[in-house]
Amino acid sequence: LIRQSPLQEKFADELVGLDVDGPADVDFAMQLPLGTTPGVVHLGGEVRLRNADLTDLKWGLHYQQAHGKVRFSEAGFSADALNVRVAGDIAELNLAVGNFTSDATEQVEASLRGVLPIASVFQGFQGLEALYPRFPGKANWELALAMAKVRAGEVAPKRLSLRSDLRGMALDLPAPLRKDADTSLPLEVHLGLPLAGTELTLQLGQLARLRAVLASAHQPLAAHLAFGGDLADIAPPPGLKVTGSVAVADLGAWAGLGVGGDGGLPVTVAVHAEQLDVLGRSFANTDIGLQREADLWRLKLLGNGIDGELEIATGNADRRGITGQFKQLHWPEAEAAAAPGTQAMMPGEVPPLHAWIGDLRLGHANFGETRIETRPDAGGMRIEEFTTQSSALSLRATGSWSLVAGVEQSALDLNFSAEDLGKMLNALGYASPIEGGQTVARLQGQWSGSPAQFGLDRVIGSLHGEVGEGRILDVDPGAGRLFGLVNLAAIPRRLSLDFKDLFQSGFAFDTINGQFALHLGDASTEDLIIRAPSARIVIRGRAGITTRDYDQQMLVVPRVRSMLPLVGAVAAGPVGVVVGVLAKDMFKKALDGAVAVRYHIGGSWDKPEVILLAKEKQLPAELVEPEPAAVERR
């Protein structure tokens, strides 16, 4: 109807691509001058739409089941509060053209209001479809389009505004841009149309502000994103600049999204994070600096427990990979549960890693100088070298990280050695009940998760160790962090109770060796043997790594003959002989004719309970070994 009236000529540009399809009731009136009498054509009317489809091919818009009135006259037309459906969702559409606009300087005013998904909000914008899954849910949106009046032949500027509180819509992006659906976060966007070369401004609550000039055929993107701060009034220089401060930044998740690409756009980031998350670990008060250079990204991190930089190659990345140099890296303990929103990196996507760390700490453990070399392989990632060196211990490890049936799997073959077991345990963050003890050990295991999620409570595998001469001290087992596979501190404590005069100052040993089977939070042994001049001790049973408890049996086989020269050494000559005889009598009294004493170790790591079960009259055959010959003193 409008196209067949004088409105077609007056509003031709606005009517291009516009189509209305469906039943309608029309009231129409026209006043024409007759004959030669001068006059003006007047027309007016109203169209009542019923389940009509509205399509605008020019903007790529499509609305269904339109209900409502469209008014028109020779000065323009308007649709006020049309009820429409947008991909099944109810919305309100308003349109005013010509003299029907509320602002006399505008030629066109249009708005859409409704609770809509992101795909409906951005229908007509090409190339954004891949982002839609990052914005699940629906929120209350208001979209407003305005086109200014211009003289004939001029191109009318168009401005689009979008507003929403985003309640009901999640932002499935890494922190600091992550938001759940229940939280309100006001969003306001203003931009010109068409998009090429236009200016865009965005405000996301008090979290972030963006000013940008979008790319065109003649100029690259120029954008400044500021977190928690103000933006300069002038247009930003070419490239992307990110500044400000955030509560949380999830660096690992952003890297997993591949943000930044491999183009030549200049990028600089200077952001302070109160909490920096990297692969499920957190660093406090960290400055993040990121710079795109000719053929690499340079990432600098400086904060509590972290000081260094990474070079991430963009040219020959499969060969050059990532190079890291850190003065210090104090990797925190794993959280009990993964941080919300942490997104795993795929093992096969990790390029080669070449890292040197001057001071590496993993949780409570201090490893000192460290080198790491990895490479991708057919199954994921291969750990070629993980070596550490400090005054307390040396460590060498190889391993892998792969994806098996969609689940991350890691494995390590780890060898470590130390001149002093006590100092090694201290370096690993444990309260040490050991003095001395040259040590070699090997841990072989696998677990679900990344290498960064290693923990004895997650491992399925084995731990074998051999310890040389040393002493088990009588220390309080509740003092400090315990290495609880065996409560060595309970041994001298209990023996000093049953053999009071012979074990009061600790328990000297010649060797300790044995093996533990590790299985998802439990460590079980059948052959942990402590050999000492005074006794042989065999420990069997389970230690709960997750539950931090014991269910073990300890068999103590005193070596009466071997104790005599040790006790006799307290006093030389005839006095020593007398002391030795007294010691032999004390042992016989304590043993009451038995050859061994069996105990049960239960309770918690902090409060172990060692209970006497029985005094054995005969040893199991596998535990029988000849007593060493007594050394005759002259």
SVG drawing of the C-alpha trace seen along z (x, -y; Angstrom):
<svg xmlns="http://www.w3.org/2000/svg" viewBox="-12 -27 104 98">
<polyline fill="none" stroke="black" stroke-width="0.4" points="0.0,0.0 2.8,-2.4 4.8,-1.6 1.8,-2.5 1.4,-5.8 3.4,-9.1 5.3,-7.7 7.3,-5.5 9.0,-8.4 9.6,-10.3 10.8,-7.3 12.3,-5.1 15.6,-4.5 13.8,-3.4 11.5,-1.0 14.3,0.8 14.4,4.4 11.4,4.1 8.6,6.6 5.4,7.3 3.7,10.6 0.5,11.7 -3.2,10.7 -4.0,7.1 -6.9,4.7 -6.5,1.4 -8.1,-2.0 -7.1,-4.5 -8.0,-8.0 -6.7,-10.4 -7.5,-14.0 -6.8,-15.2 -7.3,-18.7 -9.7,-18.5 -9.5,-20.2 -7.3,-23.2 -7.7,-24.3 -4.3,-24.4 -3.9,-22.1 -1.9,-19.5 -2.3,-15.8 -3.2,-14.5 -3.3,-10.9 -3.4,-8.9 -4.4,-5.6 -3.8,-2.7 -2.8,0.9 -3.7,3.5 -1.3,6.5 -2.3,10.0 0.4,12.7 2.4,10.9 6.0,11.7 8.3,8.6 11.6,8.9 14.3,6.4 16.7,7.8 18.9,4.7 19.8,5.5 19.2,9.2 16.3,9.0 13.3,11.3 10.4,11.0 7.4,13.3 3.8,13.1 3.6,9.4 0.5,7.9 -0.3,4.2 -0.9,1.0 1.1,-0.8 0.1,-4.5 1.0,-6.4 0.6,-9.8 2.2,-11.8 4.8,-12.8 6.0,-9.3 4.8,-6.2 5.2,-4.5 4.7,-1.1 4.2,-1.6 4.7,1.4 4.3,4.2 4.3,7.6 6.6,9.8 8.4,13.0 12.2,13.2 13.2,16.9 10.3,17.8 10.9,15.2 8.3,12.4 9.6,8.9 8.3,5.4 9.2,3.5 8.9,-0.2 9.5,-2.0 9.2,-5.7 10.0,-7.3 9.8,-11.0 7.8,-13.3 6.8,-10.4 10.2,-10.4 10.5,-11.8 13.6,-13.7 13.1,-16.1 16.7,-15.7 16.2,-12.0 14.8,-10.4 14.5,-6.9 14.1,-5.7 13.7,-2.0 13.9,0.1 13.5,3.7 12.9,4.8 12.7,8.3 14.3,11.2 16.5,12.6 19.5,14.8 22.6,13.4 21.9,14.9 18.7,12.8 20.4,9.7 23.1,9.8 21.1,11.2 22.3,9.5 25.9,9.2 28.0,11.7 31.1,13.5 30.0,13.5 28.4,17.0 31.4,18.7 31.1,16.5 27.4,17.3 28.1,20.4 30.1,18.2 26.9,16.3 24.4,19.0 21.0,17.9 18.7,15.0 18.6,11.5 16.5,8.3 17.8,6.3 17.0,3.0 18.3,2.2 17.9,-1.3 18.7,-2.4 18.8,-6.1 19.4,-7.6 19.8,-11.3 18.1,-13.5 20.4,-14.7 20.1,-16.6 19.5,-14.8 22.5,-12.9 24.2,-12.7 24.7,-9.4 22.8,-9.4 24.9,-8.4 23.4,-5.5 23.9,-4.8 23.1,-1.6 22.9,-1.3 22.5,1.9 21.7,2.0 21.2,4.9 21.7,5.9 22.8,9.3 20.8,11.0 19.9,14.4 22.8,14.6 26.2,16.1 29.5,15.0 31.4,18.2 34.8,16.4 37.9,16.6 38.2,14.3 37.9,11.3 35.1,11.5 33.4,14.6 29.9,14.2 27.1,16.5 23.6,16.2 22.1,15.0 24.5,12.0 23.6,8.6 26.3,6.7 25.1,3.7 26.3,3.5 26.0,0.5 27.3,0.4 27.3,-2.4 28.5,-2.0 28.0,-3.3 26.8,-1.5 28.1,-0.1 30.8,1.4 33.9,0.8 35.9,-2.1 33.2,-3.1 33.8,-4.1 32.6,-1.8 32.3,-2.4 31.4,0.2 31.0,0.1 30.6,3.3 29.5,2.1 32.4,0.9 34.5,3.7 35.7,2.5 35.4,-0.2 36.3,0.0 36.9,-2.6 37.7,-1.4 37.8,-2.3 36.9,0.8 39.0,2.0 38.3,1.1 39.9,1.6 42.1,-1.5 43.0,-1.1 43.6,1.6 41.7,2.0 42.5,-0.6 41.2,0.2 41.8,-0.5 40.3,1.8 40.6,0.5 39.7,2.6 38.5,0.5 39.8,-2.7 39.0,-5.6 39.7,-5.9 41.4,-8.7 39.0,-11.0 41.1,-10.7 40.9,-7.8 43.4,-5.0 46.4,-4.3 46.4,-1.3 46.4,2.0 45.0,3.3 45.9,1.9 44.7,3.4 45.3,1.7 44.0,1.5 43.4,3.7 41.3,6.8 40.4,9.0 41.1,12.3 42.7,13.1 42.8,16.6 45.9,16.6 45.8,20.3 42.2,20.2 42.8,17.2 45.8,19.0 43.6,22.0 41.2,19.9 44.1,18.8 43.3,15.1 45.6,12.8 45.9,14.9 49.0,14.8 48.3,11.6 50.4,8.5 48.2,6.3 50.2,4.5 49.1,5.7 50.2,4.4 48.9,5.6 49.7,4.0 47.3,5.3 47.6,5.9 45.7,8.9 45.0,9.3 44.8,13.0 46.4,14.6 45.2,18.1 47.5,20.4 46.4,24.0 44.4,24.1 47.0,22.4 46.9,18.8 49.5,16.1 48.7,12.9 49.3,9.3 50.8,10.0 51.7,7.6 51.0,9.0 52.8,7.6 52.2,8.9 53.8,7.6 53.6,8.8 57.0,8.7 58.1,9.6 57.8,13.4 56.8,14.0 54.8,13.0 56.7,11.8 54.9,12.4 56.3,11.0 54.9,11.9 56.0,10.3 54.2,11.0 54.1,12.9 56.1,16.1 56.6,15.4 59.2,13.4 60.1,14.2 59.1,14.1 58.0,16.4 58.7,16.1 56.0,17.8 57.1,18.2 54.7,17.4 57.2,18.2 58.3,21.8 56.2,22.4 56.3,26.2 60.0,26.1 60.8,23.1 57.8,23.4 57.9,21.6 61.1,20.5 60.9,19.5 63.4,17.8 62.3,17.3 64.2,16.0 61.6,17.6 58.5,19.7 56.7,20.8 54.0,23.0 51.2,23.2 49.6,26.4 46.7,27.8 43.3,26.6 40.9,29.2 38.7,28.6 39.5,26.9 38.8,23.2 35.4,22.4 35.8,21.8 39.3,23.2 39.6,24.6 42.0,27.4 44.6,27.1 44.9,29.9 48.2,31.9 48.6,32.1 48.3,28.3 51.2,27.5 54.2,26.5 57.8,27.5 58.7,26.0 62.3,25.0 62.4,23.6 65.0,22.6 64.0,21.6 66.4,20.3 64.3,21.1 61.5,23.6 59.1,24.4 56.1,26.7 53.8,26.1 56.0,26.6 58.8,28.3 61.9,26.4 63.7,27.9 66.1,25.1 67.5,24.7 65.3,26.5 65.3,27.3 62.3,28.5 62.2,29.7 59.1,31.0 58.0,31.8 54.8,32.8 54.3,36.4 51.6,38.5 49.8,39.1 50.1,35.5 53.1,34.2 56.4,35.9 58.4,34.6 61.9,35.2 63.7,33.7 62.7,32.4 65.8,32.0 66.3,30.1 69.4,29.5 69.7,28.0 71.9,28.6 69.3,30.9 68.3,33.1 68.7,33.9 65.8,35.0 65.5,36.4 62.2,37.2 60.7,38.0 57.0,38.4 54.0,37.8 50.7,35.9 48.0,37.3 44.3,37.3 42.8,40.8 39.1,41.1 38.6,37.4 40.3,37.6 43.7,36.0 46.3,38.6 49.8,37.9 52.7,40.1 56.1,39.6 59.1,41.8 60.9,39.8 64.3,40.6 65.7,38.5 68.7,38.7 70.0,37.0 73.0,37.2 70.8,36.6 67.2,37.9 66.3,35.5 67.5,32.5 65.7,33.8 62.4,34.1 62.8,30.6 63.4,29.3 60.2,31.0 58.4,29.2 58.0,32.0 58.9,32.1 61.8,34.6 62.1,37.4 65.3,38.5 68.9,37.4 71.3,38.5 70.5,41.2 71.9,41.2 68.9,41.8 68.0,42.9 64.3,43.4 62.2,43.9 58.5,43.0 56.6,44.4 53.0,43.4 50.2,42.0 47.1,40.0 44.1,38.3 44.8,34.7 47.7,32.5 51.2,32.7 50.4,29.6 47.8,31.6 50.3,34.1 49.8,35.3 50.5,38.6 46.8,38.8 46.0,39.0 48.7,41.4 48.4,45.0 51.9,46.5 54.8,47.4 57.4,45.8 60.7,47.6 63.4,46.2 66.7,47.1 68.2,45.2 71.6,45.5 72.9,45.1 71.0,42.6 68.9,42.1 65.2,41.9 64.6,39.1 62.1,39.1 60.1,36.1 56.5,35.0 54.6,36.4 52.1,33.6 54.7,30.9 55.0,29.7 53.8,31.2 54.2,35.0 55.4,37.3 52.9,39.9 53.5,43.1 55.3,44.4 55.3,42.7 58.9,43.2 58.7,41.0 56.4,43.5 59.2,46.2 61.6,44.8 58.7,43.4 57.2,46.9 60.5,48.8 61.6,46.4 58.4,47.4 58.9,51.2 62.7,51.1 63.0,48.0 66.7,48.1 67.9,48.7 66.0,46.4 65.6,43.2 67.7,41.0 66.3,42.2 66.8,45.2 69.9,45.6 69.6,47.6 71.9,49.0 69.5,49.2 65.8,48.6 64.4,50.0 61.0,50.9 58.3,50.3 54.8,48.8 52.0,49.5 50.2,46.2 46.5,46.2 44.3,43.1 45.0,41.9 46.3,45.1 49.9,46.3 50.4,50.0 53.6,51.9 54.5,55.5 58.3,55.1 59.4,52.0 62.4,53.1 64.5,51.1 67.8,52.8 69.6,51.5 72.3,52.7 69.6,53.0 66.7,54.5 65.2,55.4 61.8,53.8 59.3,54.9 56.3,52.7 53.3,53.9 49.9,52.4 48.2,49.2 48.7,45.5 45.8,43.3 47.2,40.3 43.7,38.8 42.3,39.8 45.6,39.3 45.4,42.4 47.2,45.7 46.3,49.4 49.7,51.1 51.5,53.8 55.1,53.4 57.2,56.4 60.2,55.6 62.9,58.3 65.5,57.2 69.1,58.2 70.2,59.0 73.7,60.2 74.3,57.1 73.3,54.8 75.9,56.0 79.0,54.4 77.1,51.1 75.9,50.9 79.3,52.1 81.0,49.3 79.4,46.9 82.2,48.0 85.4,49.7 87.0,52.7 85.3,54.6 82.6,51.9 81.5,52.4 81.2,56.2 79.0,55.6 76.8,53.1 76.5,55.6 75.4,58.4 72.8,56.1 71.5,55.1 71.1,58.7 69.1,59.4 66.9,56.3 66.2,57.6 65.3,61.0 62.9,59.5 61.3,57.2 60.9,60.0 59.7,62.6 61.1,65.4 59.7,64.0 61.9,63.5 59.8,60.5 57.2,58.0 54.2,57.2 52.4,53.8 49.5,52.3 49.8,48.7 46.5,46.9 45.0,43.6 45.7,40.4 49.0,39.0 48.8,36.3 47.9,38.7 49.2,42.2 48.3,45.1 50.8,47.8 49.4,50.8 51.2,53.9 49.5,57.0 51.7,59.9 55.1,61.2 56.1,63.8 57.8,67.0 58.8,67.8 59.6,65.7 58.0,66.3 60.5,68.2 60.9,65.3 62.1,63.1 64.7,65.4 68.2,64.1 71.5,65.0 72.6,62.7 75.9,61.0 78.8,62.3 79.5,60.3 82.6,58.1 85.0,59.0 86.4,55.9 89.9,56.0"/>
</svg>
